[in-house]
Amino acid sequence: MTSVLRKLTVICLLAPAAWAADAAAGKALFATKCKGCHGADGNPTAAMAKSMGVKPLNDPSIQGKSDADLMKSITAGFGKMKPQAGVTPADAANLVAAVRTMK
């Protein structure tokens, strides 16, 4: 392995720790941006689930998605969910961390 490739490998392995998401910050943002549709605890009302197709966030189909897929859903939208305006990549990562606590 070349020294450049070795350095890139080390950077890639250490990078996630440097950018660790903050679930507490994500929960605070969830309360302002997401609970209206997803419910305060990640469980939508029956009416929201039926009309918009919103699944509980502890559903295996949601929890089984990769962090990248969840971030894309937040920033670009998914199904009837519109992209969340004003959500930075760091905010999206924090929201994903919060969703991961809703198992």
Backbone as XML, in Angstrom:
<?xml version="1.0"?>
<chain id="A" units="angstrom">
  <residue number="1" name="MET">
    <atom name="N" x="0.843" y="-1.166" z="0.000"/>
    <atom name="CA" x="0.000" y="0.000" z="0.000"/>
    <atom name="C" x="0.897" y="1.240" z="0.000"/>
  </residue>
  <residue number="2" name="THR">
    <atom name="N" x="0.568" y="2.174" z="-0.844"/>
    <atom name="CA" x="1.371" y="3.394" z="-0.893"/>
    <atom name="C" x="1.110" y="4.240" z="0.351"/>
  </residue>
  <residue number="3" name="SER">
    <atom name="N" x="2.023" y="5.138" z="0.639"/>
    <atom name="CA" x="1.846" y="5.964" z="1.843"/>
    <atom name="C" x="0.628" y="6.882" z="1.715"/>
  </residue>
  <residue number="4" name="VAL">
    <atom name="N" x="0.348" y="7.359" z="0.503"/>
    <atom name="CA" x="-0.826" y="8.216" z="0.303"/>
    <atom name="C" x="-2.100" y="7.419" z="0.556"/>
  </residue>
  <residue number="5" name="LEU">
    <atom name="N" x="-2.170" y="6.229" z="0.015"/>
    <atom name="CA" x="-3.343" y="5.391" z="0.217"/>
    <atom name="C" x="-3.487" y="5.027" z="1.690"/>
  </residue>
  <residue number="6" name="ARG">
    <atom name="N" x="-2.393" y="4.752" z="2.352"/>
    <atom name="CA" x="-2.420" y="4.426" z="3.772"/>
    <atom name="C" x="-2.964" y="5.615" z="4.574"/>
  </residue>
  <residue number="7" name="LYS">
    <atom name="N" x="-2.525" y="6.836" z="4.243"/>
    <atom name="CA" x="-3.000" y="8.027" z="4.943"/>
    <atom name="C" x="-4.491" y="8.243" z="4.695"/>
  </residue>
  <residue number="8" name="LEU">
    <atom name="N" x="-4.928" y="8.038" z="3.468"/>
    <atom name="CA" x="-6.351" y="8.187" z="3.157"/>
    <atom name="C" x="-7.183" y="7.162" z="3.920"/>
  </residue>
  <residue number="9" name="THR">
    <atom name="N" x="-6.685" y="5.951" z="4.039"/>
    <atom name="CA" x="-7.395" y="4.914" z="4.782"/>
    <atom name="C" x="-7.546" y="5.312" z="6.241"/>
  </residue>
  <residue number="10" name="VAL">
    <atom name="N" x="-6.486" y="5.818" z="6.831"/>
    <atom name="CA" x="-6.536" y="6.257" z="8.231"/>
    <atom name="C" x="-7.520" y="7.411" z="8.387"/>
  </residue>
  <residue number="11" name="ILE">
    <atom name="N" x="-7.498" y="8.358" z="7.473"/>
    <atom name="CA" x="-8.418" y="9.494" z="7.533"/>
    <atom name="C" x="-9.859" y="9.011" z="7.445"/>
  </residue>
  <residue number="12" name="CYS">
    <atom name="N" x="-10.137" y="8.102" z="6.536"/>
    <atom name="CA" x="-11.498" y="7.585" z="6.369"/>
    <atom name="C" x="-11.973" y="6.838" z="7.605"/>
  </residue>
  <residue number="13" name="LEU">
    <atom name="N" x="-11.089" y="6.129" z="8.253"/>
    <atom name="CA" x="-11.461" y="5.387" z="9.452"/>
    <atom name="C" x="-11.680" y="6.308" z="10.644"/>
  </residue>
  <residue number="14" name="LEU">
    <atom name="N" x="-10.958" y="7.388" z="10.726"/>
    <atom name="CA" x="-11.081" y="8.308" z="11.849"/>
    <atom name="C" x="-12.147" y="9.372" z="11.636"/>
  </residue>
  <residue number="15" name="ALA">
    <atom name="N" x="-12.491" y="9.659" z="10.404"/>
    <atom name="CA" x="-13.422" y="10.746" z="10.099"/>
    <atom name="C" x="-14.774" y="10.601" z="10.792"/>
  </residue>
  <residue number="16" name="PRO">
    <atom name="N" x="-15.421" y="9.429" z="10.803"/>
    <atom name="CA" x="-16.727" y="9.357" z="11.451"/>
    <atom name="C" x="-16.688" y="9.768" z="12.918"/>
  </residue>
  <residue number="17" name="ALA">
    <atom name="N" x="-15.638" y="9.441" z="13.632"/>
    <atom name="CA" x="-15.534" y="9.832" z="15.037"/>
    <atom name="C" x="-15.421" y="11.348" z="15.166"/>
  </residue>
  <residue number="18" name="ALA">
    <atom name="N" x="-14.755" y="11.961" z="14.225"/>
    <atom name="CA" x="-14.591" y="13.411" z="14.270"/>
    <atom name="C" x="-15.907" y="14.134" z="13.996"/>
  </residue>
  <residue number="19" name="TRP">
    <atom name="N" x="-16.790" y="13.510" z="13.233"/>
    <atom name="CA" x="-18.062" y="14.118" z="12.881"/>
    <atom name="C" x="-19.227" y="13.417" z="13.545"/>
  </residue>
  <residue number="20" name="ALA">
    <atom name="N" x="-19.025" y="12.906" z="14.725"/>
    <atom name="CA" x="-20.073" y="12.167" z="15.407"/>
    <atom name="C" x="-21.314" y="13.040" z="15.554"/>
  </residue>
  <residue number="21" name="ALA">
    <atom name="N" x="-22.446" y="12.456" z="15.238"/>
    <atom name="CA" x="-23.702" y="13.182" z="15.329"/>
    <atom name="C" x="-24.144" y="13.277" z="16.786"/>
  </residue>
  <residue number="22" name="ASP">
    <atom name="N" x="-24.957" y="14.253" z="17.072"/>
    <atom name="CA" x="-25.431" y="14.533" z="18.414"/>
    <atom name="C" x="-26.928" y="14.224" z="18.486"/>
  </residue>
  <residue number="23" name="ALA">
    <atom name="N" x="-27.276" y="13.095" z="19.104"/>
    <atom name="CA" x="-28.678" y="12.683" z="19.184"/>
    <atom name="C" x="-29.516" y="13.680" z="19.982"/>
  </residue>
  <residue number="24" name="ALA">
    <atom name="N" x="-28.947" y="14.271" z="21.029"/>
    <atom name="CA" x="-29.700" y="15.247" z="21.826"/>
    <atom name="C" x="-30.051" y="16.479" z="20.988"/>
  </residue>
  <residue number="25" name="ALA">
    <atom name="N" x="-29.093" y="16.963" z="20.209"/>
    <atom name="CA" x="-29.366" y="18.093" z="19.313"/>
    <atom name="C" x="-30.390" y="17.685" z="18.262"/>
  </residue>
  <residue number="26" name="GLY">
    <atom name="N" x="-30.288" y="16.443" z="17.782"/>
    <atom name="CA" x="-31.252" y="15.939" z="16.809"/>
    <atom name="C" x="-32.656" y="15.874" z="17.376"/>
  </residue>
  <residue number="27" name="LYS">
    <atom name="N" x="-32.779" y="15.471" z="18.645"/>
    <atom name="CA" x="-34.103" y="15.409" z="19.273"/>
    <atom name="C" x="-34.715" y="16.792" z="19.414"/>
  </residue>
  <residue number="28" name="ALA">
    <atom name="N" x="-33.884" y="17.780" z="19.729"/>
    <atom name="CA" x="-34.384" y="19.155" z="19.829"/>
    <atom name="C" x="-34.873" y="19.644" z="18.468"/>
  </residue>
  <residue number="29" name="LEU">
    <atom name="N" x="-34.120" y="19.358" z="17.432"/>
    <atom name="CA" x="-34.519" y="19.752" z="16.079"/>
    <atom name="C" x="-35.747" y="18.965" z="15.633"/>
  </residue>
  <residue number="30" name="PHE">
    <atom name="N" x="-35.805" y="17.684" z="15.986"/>
    <atom name="CA" x="-36.960" y="16.840" z="15.670"/>
    <atom name="C" x="-38.238" y="17.462" z="16.241"/>
  </residue>
  <residue number="31" name="ALA">
    <atom name="N" x="-38.140" y="17.979" z="17.462"/>
    <atom name="CA" x="-39.305" y="18.577" z="18.121"/>
    <atom name="C" x="-39.842" y="19.787" z="17.355"/>
  </residue>
  <residue number="32" name="THR">
    <atom name="N" x="-38.968" y="20.487" z="16.642"/>
    <atom name="CA" x="-39.420" y="21.669" z="15.906"/>
    <atom name="C" x="-39.744" y="21.378" z="14.446"/>
  </residue>
  <residue number="33" name="LYS">
    <atom name="N" x="-39.067" y="20.416" z="13.844"/>
    <atom name="CA" x="-39.219" y="20.189" z="12.399"/>
    <atom name="C" x="-40.044" y="18.954" z="12.046"/>
  </residue>
  <residue number="34" name="CYS">
    <atom name="N" x="-40.069" y="17.946" z="12.923"/>
    <atom name="CA" x="-40.558" y="16.627" z="12.502"/>
    <atom name="C" x="-41.784" y="16.108" z="13.242"/>
  </residue>
  <residue number="35" name="LYS">
    <atom name="N" x="-41.959" y="16.537" z="14.495"/>
    <atom name="CA" x="-43.001" y="15.922" z="15.314"/>
    <atom name="C" x="-44.405" y="16.167" z="14.786"/>
  </residue>
  <residue number="36" name="GLY">
    <atom name="N" x="-44.597" y="17.211" z="14.010"/>
    <atom name="CA" x="-45.919" y="17.489" z="13.459"/>
    <atom name="C" x="-46.458" y="16.338" z="12.618"/>
  </residue>
  <residue number="37" name="CYS">
    <atom name="N" x="-45.593" y="15.672" z="11.907"/>
    <atom name="CA" x="-45.999" y="14.537" z="11.074"/>
    <atom name="C" x="-45.627" y="13.192" z="11.696"/>
  </residue>
  <residue number="38" name="HIS">
    <atom name="N" x="-44.453" y="13.143" z="12.317"/>
    <atom name="CA" x="-43.931" y="11.875" z="12.830"/>
    <atom name="C" x="-44.294" y="11.605" z="14.280"/>
  </residue>
  <residue number="39" name="GLY">
    <atom name="N" x="-44.900" y="12.585" z="14.967"/>
    <atom name="CA" x="-45.234" y="12.428" z="16.377"/>
    <atom name="C" x="-44.026" y="12.719" z="17.238"/>
  </residue>
  <residue number="40" name="ALA">
    <atom name="N" x="-44.269" y="13.131" z="18.466"/>
    <atom name="CA" x="-43.185" y="13.537" z="19.365"/>
    <atom name="C" x="-42.212" y="12.408" z="19.648"/>
  </residue>
  <residue number="41" name="ASP">
    <atom name="N" x="-42.715" y="11.176" z="19.642"/>
    <atom name="CA" x="-41.862" y="10.021" z="19.951"/>
    <atom name="C" x="-41.566" y="9.153" z="18.731"/>
  </residue>
  <residue number="42" name="GLY">
    <atom name="N" x="-41.874" y="9.673" z="17.544"/>
    <atom name="CA" x="-41.624" y="8.918" z="16.319"/>
    <atom name="C" x="-42.777" y="8.046" z="15.875"/>
  </residue>
  <residue number="43" name="ASN">
    <atom name="N" x="-43.902" y="8.151" z="16.580"/>
    <atom name="CA" x="-45.099" y="7.389" z="16.217"/>
    <atom name="C" x="-46.171" y="8.352" z="15.729"/>
  </residue>
  <residue number="44" name="PRO">
    <atom name="N" x="-46.453" y="8.342" z="14.429"/>
    <atom name="CA" x="-47.446" y="9.272" z="13.887"/>
    <atom name="C" x="-48.845" y="8.918" z="14.365"/>
  </residue>
  <residue number="45" name="THR">
    <atom name="N" x="-49.721" y="9.902" z="14.327"/>
    <atom name="CA" x="-51.120" y="9.621" z="14.637"/>
    <atom name="C" x="-51.668" y="8.687" z="13.562"/>
  </residue>
  <residue number="46" name="ALA">
    <atom name="N" x="-52.751" y="8.005" z="13.879"/>
    <atom name="CA" x="-53.369" y="7.095" z="12.905"/>
    <atom name="C" x="-53.780" y="7.854" z="11.645"/>
  </residue>
  <residue number="47" name="ALA">
    <atom name="N" x="-54.297" y="9.071" z="11.819"/>
    <atom name="CA" x="-54.716" y="9.873" z="10.667"/>
    <atom name="C" x="-53.522" y="10.228" z="9.778"/>
  </residue>
  <residue number="48" name="MET">
    <atom name="N" x="-52.398" y="10.608" z="10.392"/>
    <atom name="CA" x="-51.205" y="10.970" z="9.616"/>
    <atom name="C" x="-50.644" y="9.732" z="8.920"/>
  </residue>
  <residue number="49" name="ALA">
    <atom name="N" x="-50.643" y="8.621" z="9.611"/>
    <atom name="CA" x="-50.142" y="7.388" z="9.018"/>
    <atom name="C" x="-50.974" y="7.007" z="7.797"/>
  </residue>
  <residue number="50" name="LYS">
    <atom name="N" x="-52.285" y="7.148" z="7.917"/>
    <atom name="CA" x="-53.178" y="6.780" z="6.813"/>
    <atom name="C" x="-53.110" y="7.780" z="5.659"/>
  </residue>
  <residue number="51" name="SER">
    <atom name="N" x="-53.193" y="9.077" z="5.956"/>
    <atom name="CA" x="-53.269" y="10.067" z="4.886"/>
    <atom name="C" x="-51.937" y="10.299" z="4.178"/>
  </residue>
  <residue number="52" name="MET">
    <atom name="N" x="-50.849" y="10.251" z="4.923"/>
    <atom name="CA" x="-49.551" y="10.557" z="4.335"/>
    <atom name="C" x="-48.640" y="9.339" z="4.184"/>
  </residue>
  <residue number="53" name="GLY">
    <atom name="N" x="-49.075" y="8.191" z="4.709"/>
    <atom name="CA" x="-48.247" y="6.999" z="4.615"/>
    <atom name="C" x="-47.024" y="7.048" z="5.530"/>
  </residue>
  <residue number="54" name="VAL">
    <atom name="N" x="-47.136" y="7.797" z="6.636"/>
    <atom name="CA" x="-46.017" y="7.938" z="7.566"/>
    <atom name="C" x="-45.933" y="6.703" z="8.447"/>
  </residue>
  <residue number="55" name="LYS">
    <atom name="N" x="-44.757" y="6.087" z="8.461"/>
    <atom name="CA" x="-44.537" y="4.909" z="9.294"/>
    <atom name="C" x="-43.909" y="5.328" z="10.617"/>
  </residue>
  <residue number="56" name="PRO">
    <atom name="N" x="-44.124" y="4.527" z="11.652"/>
    <atom name="CA" x="-43.407" y="4.801" z="12.900"/>
    <atom name="C" x="-41.902" y="4.719" z="12.631"/>
  </residue>
  <residue number="57" name="LEU">
    <atom name="N" x="-41.136" y="5.566" z="13.286"/>
    <atom name="CA" x="-39.697" y="5.592" z="13.025"/>
    <atom name="C" x="-38.965" y="4.396" z="13.614"/>
  </residue>
  <residue number="58" name="ASN">
    <atom name="N" x="-39.661" y="3.594" z="14.427"/>
    <atom name="CA" x="-39.052" y="2.359" z="14.910"/>
    <atom name="C" x="-39.354" y="1.178" z="13.993"/>
  </residue>
  <residue number="59" name="ASP">
    <atom name="N" x="-40.067" y="1.420" z="12.921"/>
    <atom name="CA" x="-40.390" y="0.374" z="11.951"/>
    <atom name="C" x="-39.098" y="-0.176" z="11.335"/>
  </residue>
  <residue number="60" name="PRO">
    <atom name="N" x="-38.993" y="-1.490" z="11.187"/>
    <atom name="CA" x="-37.771" y="-2.075" z="10.612"/>
    <atom name="C" x="-37.403" y="-1.521" z="9.232"/>
  </residue>
  <residue number="61" name="SER">
    <atom name="N" x="-38.401" y="-1.113" z="8.452"/>
    <atom name="CA" x="-38.096" y="-0.569" z="7.128"/>
    <atom name="C" x="-37.418" y="0.800" z="7.230"/>
  </residue>
  <residue number="62" name="ILE">
    <atom name="N" x="-37.642" y="1.505" z="8.318"/>
    <atom name="CA" x="-36.978" y="2.797" z="8.537"/>
    <atom name="C" x="-35.622" y="2.568" z="9.193"/>
  </residue>
  <residue number="63" name="GLN">
    <atom name="N" x="-35.608" y="1.806" z="10.283"/>
    <atom name="CA" x="-34.363" y="1.565" z="11.007"/>
    <atom name="C" x="-33.358" y="0.779" z="10.163"/>
  </residue>
  <residue number="64" name="GLY">
    <atom name="N" x="-33.845" y="0.041" z="9.170"/>
    <atom name="CA" x="-32.957" y="-0.736" z="8.310"/>
    <atom name="C" x="-32.260" y="0.088" z="7.235"/>
  </residue>
  <residue number="65" name="LYS">
    <atom name="N" x="-32.697" y="1.332" z="7.064"/>
    <atom name="CA" x="-32.052" y="2.198" z="6.070"/>
    <atom name="C" x="-30.686" y="2.637" z="6.571"/>
  </residue>
  <residue number="66" name="SER">
    <atom name="N" x="-29.808" y="2.904" z="5.645"/>
    <atom name="CA" x="-28.488" y="3.419" z="6.016"/>
    <atom name="C" x="-28.634" y="4.865" z="6.483"/>
  </residue>
  <residue number="67" name="ASP">
    <atom name="N" x="-27.641" y="5.335" z="7.221"/>
    <atom name="CA" x="-27.639" y="6.732" z="7.649"/>
    <atom name="C" x="-27.690" y="7.658" z="6.438"/>
  </residue>
  <residue number="68" name="ALA">
    <atom name="N" x="-26.962" y="7.300" z="5.396"/>
    <atom name="CA" x="-26.946" y="8.124" z="4.179"/>
    <atom name="C" x="-28.332" y="8.198" z="3.553"/>
  </residue>
  <residue number="69" name="ASP">
    <atom name="N" x="-29.055" y="7.075" z="3.523"/>
    <atom name="CA" x="-30.408" y="7.083" z="2.963"/>
    <atom name="C" x="-31.355" y="7.926" z="3.806"/>
  </residue>
  <residue number="70" name="LEU">
    <atom name="N" x="-31.234" y="7.823" z="5.132"/>
    <atom name="CA" x="-32.075" y="8.646" z="6.000"/>
    <atom name="C" x="-31.764" y="10.127" z="5.817"/>
  </residue>
  <residue number="71" name="MET">
    <atom name="N" x="-30.481" y="10.452" z="5.719"/>
    <atom name="CA" x="-30.098" y="11.852" z="5.500"/>
    <atom name="C" x="-30.658" y="12.364" z="4.176"/>
  </residue>
  <residue number="72" name="LYS">
    <atom name="N" x="-30.622" y="11.525" z="3.157"/>
    <atom name="CA" x="-31.163" y="11.924" z="1.856"/>
    <atom name="C" x="-32.670" y="12.158" z="1.949"/>
  </residue>
  <residue number="73" name="SER">
    <atom name="N" x="-33.371" y="11.303" z="2.690"/>
    <atom name="CA" x="-34.815" y="11.486" z="2.870"/>
    <atom name="C" x="-35.106" y="12.823" z="3.546"/>
  </residue>
  <residue number="74" name="ILE">
    <atom name="N" x="-34.290" y="13.188" z="4.523"/>
    <atom name="CA" x="-34.487" y="14.441" z="5.250"/>
    <atom name="C" x="-34.213" y="15.640" z="4.349"/>
  </residue>
  <residue number="75" name="THR">
    <atom name="N" x="-33.130" y="15.591" z="3.618"/>
    <atom name="CA" x="-32.721" y="16.762" z="2.830"/>
    <atom name="C" x="-33.371" y="16.847" z="1.458"/>
  </residue>
  <residue number="76" name="ALA">
    <atom name="N" x="-33.726" y="15.698" z="0.873"/>
    <atom name="CA" x="-34.292" y="15.702" z="-0.481"/>
    <atom name="C" x="-35.767" y="15.320" z="-0.515"/>
  </residue>
  <residue number="77" name="GLY">
    <atom name="N" x="-36.279" y="14.797" z="0.605"/>
    <atom name="CA" x="-37.663" y="14.349" z="0.651"/>
    <atom name="C" x="-37.772" y="12.876" z="0.308"/>
  </residue>
  <residue number="78" name="PHE">
    <atom name="N" x="-38.919" y="12.298" z="0.677"/>
    <atom name="CA" x="-39.159" y="10.881" z="0.419"/>
    <atom name="C" x="-40.661" y="10.665" z="0.423"/>
  </residue>
  <residue number="79" name="GLY">
    <atom name="N" x="-41.182" y="10.039" z="-0.637"/>
    <atom name="CA" x="-42.626" y="9.840" z="-0.708"/>
    <atom name="C" x="-43.333" y="11.183" z="-0.694"/>
  </residue>
  <residue number="80" name="LYS">
    <atom name="N" x="-44.271" y="11.345" z="0.237"/>
    <atom name="CA" x="-44.989" y="12.618" z="0.356"/>
    <atom name="C" x="-44.255" y="13.639" z="1.215"/>
  </residue>
  <residue number="81" name="MET">
    <atom name="N" x="-43.149" y="13.230" z="1.835"/>
    <atom name="CA" x="-42.378" y="14.151" z="2.675"/>
    <atom name="C" x="-41.568" y="15.088" z="1.789"/>
  </residue>
  <residue number="82" name="LYS">
    <atom name="N" x="-41.721" y="16.365" z="2.050"/>
    <atom name="CA" x="-40.968" y="17.367" z="1.288"/>
    <atom name="C" x="-39.562" y="17.522" z="1.877"/>
  </residue>
  <residue number="83" name="PRO">
    <atom name="N" x="-38.620" y="18.001" z="1.070"/>
    <atom name="CA" x="-37.292" y="18.294" z="1.615"/>
    <atom name="C" x="-37.408" y="19.295" z="2.764"/>
  </residue>
  <residue number="84" name="GLN">
    <atom name="N" x="-36.615" y="19.106" z="3.777"/>
    <atom name="CA" x="-36.676" y="19.977" z="4.945"/>
    <atom name="C" x="-35.768" y="21.186" z="4.742"/>
  </residue>
  <residue number="85" name="ALA">
    <atom name="N" x="-36.378" y="22.311" z="4.480"/>
    <atom name="CA" x="-35.647" y="23.548" z="4.209"/>
    <atom name="C" x="-34.857" y="23.980" z="5.443"/>
  </residue>
  <residue number="86" name="GLY">
    <atom name="N" x="-33.670" y="24.467" z="5.197"/>
    <atom name="CA" x="-32.854" y="25.006" z="6.265"/>
    <atom name="C" x="-32.126" y="23.974" z="7.107"/>
  </residue>
  <residue number="87" name="VAL">
    <atom name="N" x="-32.248" y="22.701" z="6.747"/>
    <atom name="CA" x="-31.548" y="21.651" z="7.492"/>
    <atom name="C" x="-30.171" y="21.459" z="6.867"/>
  </residue>
  <residue number="88" name="THR">
    <atom name="N" x="-29.147" y="21.720" z="7.647"/>
    <atom name="CA" x="-27.773" y="21.559" z="7.175"/>
    <atom name="C" x="-27.397" y="20.073" z="7.205"/>
  </residue>
  <residue number="89" name="PRO">
    <atom name="N" x="-26.315" y="19.694" z="6.548"/>
    <atom name="CA" x="-25.857" y="18.308" z="6.654"/>
    <atom name="C" x="-25.610" y="17.884" z="8.105"/>
  </residue>
  <residue number="90" name="ALA">
    <atom name="N" x="-25.079" y="18.790" z="8.926"/>
    <atom name="CA" x="-24.857" y="18.465" z="10.342"/>
    <atom name="C" x="-26.193" y="18.258" z="11.058"/>
  </residue>
  <residue number="91" name="ASP">
    <atom name="N" x="-27.186" y="19.100" z="10.742"/>
    <atom name="CA" x="-28.524" y="18.933" z="11.321"/>
    <atom name="C" x="-29.114" y="17.583" z="10.924"/>
  </residue>
  <residue number="92" name="ALA">
    <atom name="N" x="-28.969" y="17.236" z="9.650"/>
    <atom name="CA" x="-29.507" y="15.965" z="9.161"/>
    <atom name="C" x="-28.834" y="14.790" z="9.875"/>
  </residue>
  <residue number="93" name="ALA">
    <atom name="N" x="-27.532" y="14.876" z="10.081"/>
    <atom name="CA" x="-26.821" y="13.819" z="10.801"/>
    <atom name="C" x="-27.329" y="13.717" z="12.238"/>
  </residue>
  <residue number="94" name="ASN">
    <atom name="N" x="-27.592" y="14.864" z="12.871"/>
    <atom name="CA" x="-28.127" y="14.858" z="14.224"/>
    <atom name="C" x="-29.534" y="14.264" z="14.258"/>
  </residue>
  <residue number="95" name="LEU">
    <atom name="N" x="-30.349" y="14.581" z="13.250"/>
    <atom name="CA" x="-31.686" y="14.003" z="13.173"/>
    <atom name="C" x="-31.616" y="12.487" z="13.001"/>
  </residue>
  <residue number="96" name="VAL">
    <atom name="N" x="-30.707" y="12.025" z="12.172"/>
    <atom name="CA" x="-30.539" y="10.576" z="11.991"/>
    <atom name="C" x="-30.134" y="9.936" z="13.323"/>
  </residue>
  <residue number="97" name="ALA">
    <atom name="N" x="-29.237" y="10.569" z="14.056"/>
    <atom name="CA" x="-28.834" y="10.032" z="15.365"/>
    <atom name="C" x="-30.040" y="9.952" z="16.296"/>
  </residue>
  <residue number="98" name="ALA">
    <atom name="N" x="-30.911" y="10.950" z="16.242"/>
    <atom name="CA" x="-32.115" y="10.931" z="17.065"/>
    <atom name="C" x="-33.049" y="9.810" z="16.635"/>
  </residue>
  <residue number="99" name="VAL">
    <atom name="N" x="-33.215" y="9.629" z="15.329"/>
    <atom name="CA" x="-34.076" y="8.543" z="14.822"/>
    <atom name="C" x="-33.546" y="7.189" z="15.273"/>
  </residue>
  <residue number="100" name="ARG">
    <atom name="N" x="-32.244" y="7.032" z="15.306"/>
    <atom name="CA" x="-31.649" y="5.767" z="15.737"/>
    <atom name="C" x="-31.955" y="5.441" z="17.195"/>
  </residue>
  <residue number="101" name="THR">
    <atom name="N" x="-32.299" y="6.466" z="17.997"/>
    <atom name="CA" x="-32.663" y="6.208" z="19.394"/>
    <atom name="C" x="-34.112" y="5.765" z="19.524"/>
  </residue>
  <residue number="102" name="MET">
    <atom name="N" x="-34.863" y="5.820" z="18.447"/>
    <atom name="CA" x="-36.305" y="5.502" z="18.478"/>
    <atom name="C" x="-36.586" y="4.058" z="18.100"/>
  </residue>
  <residue number="103" name="LYS">
    <atom name="N" x="-35.688" y="3.174" z="18.435"/>
    <atom name="CA" x="-35.852" y="1.755" z="18.085"/>
    <atom name="C" x="-36.896" y="1.071" z="18.922"/>
  </residue>
</chain>
